[in-house]
Amino acid sequence: MTLSAAALSTGAATMRTDLLGEPAQASAAVRTLVITATPKYVNVKHGEVIRFVANGREFVWNFDGLAQPQPFDLSQIAPRGRCRYNVTVYVELGDEDVSRRLRRTP
C-alpha cells in the first residue's frame, strides 16, 4: 500500500483533538504565547499547559495527548474564531518523557 504525501498531510490535518490534549484552566498555564501574524510556528512540550492569546482573546491548552504527534495547525485546538492565523504547533518530548526514557536505557 502506497500513501502519497497529500494523503499523509490530510491525515495530520484531521487528527482528533483529544489526541493532541485538552482545554485547561488559565490558572494551570506555565507560560503564555501571544499569536500574531508573525510567528509561523510554536514549539511546546508534551505535558505543558499553555495560555494562547490571539485576536484579543485567549484559550488554554494542556498538551497531555500524544507525546510527539505530527505537527498540526493551531486552529485545530483553538475555539472557533480565536485564531485567524496559520500557525503550526510542534510538540516535543516533555521533561518527564525524557526522564522516563533515560530510566529505561540500560
Secondary structure in CASP SS format (residue, H / E / C, confidence):
PFRMAT SS
TARGET T0000
AUTHOR 0000-0000-0000
METHOD secondary structure of the structure
MODEL  1
M C 1.00
T C 1.00
L C 1.00
S C 1.00
A H 1.00
A H 1.00
A H 1.00
L H 1.00
S H 1.00
T H 1.00
G H 1.00
A H 1.00
A H 1.00
T C 1.00
M C 1.00
R C 1.00
T H 1.00
D H 1.00
L H 1.00
L C 1.00
G C 1.00
E E 1.00
P E 1.00
A C 1.00
Q C 1.00
A H 1.00
S H 1.00
A H 1.00
A C 1.00
V C 1.00
R E 1.00
T E 1.00
L E 1.00
V E 1.00
I E 1.00
T C 1.00
A C 1.00
T C 1.00
P C 1.00
K C 1.00
Y E 1.00
V E 1.00
N E 1.00
V E 1.00
K E 1.00
H C 1.00
G C 1.00
E C 1.00
V E 1.00
I E 1.00
R E 1.00
F E 1.00
V E 1.00
A E 1.00
N C 1.00
G C 1.00
R E 1.00
E E 1.00
F E 1.00
V E 1.00
W E 1.00
N E 1.00
F C 1.00
D C 1.00
G C 1.00
L C 1.00
A C 1.00
Q C 1.00
P C 1.00
Q C 1.00
P C 1.00
F E 1.00
D E 1.00
L H 1.00
S H 1.00
Q H 1.00
I C 1.00
A C 1.00
P C 1.00
R C 1.00
G C 1.00
R C 1.00
C C 1.00
R C 1.00
Y C 1.00
N C 1.00
V C 1.00
T E 1.00
V E 1.00
Y E 1.00
V E 1.00
E E 1.00
L C 1.00
G C 1.00
D H 1.00
E H 1.00
D H 1.00
V H 1.00
S H 1.00
R H 1.00
R H 1.00
L H 1.00
R H 1.00
R H 1.00
T C 1.00
P C 1.00
END
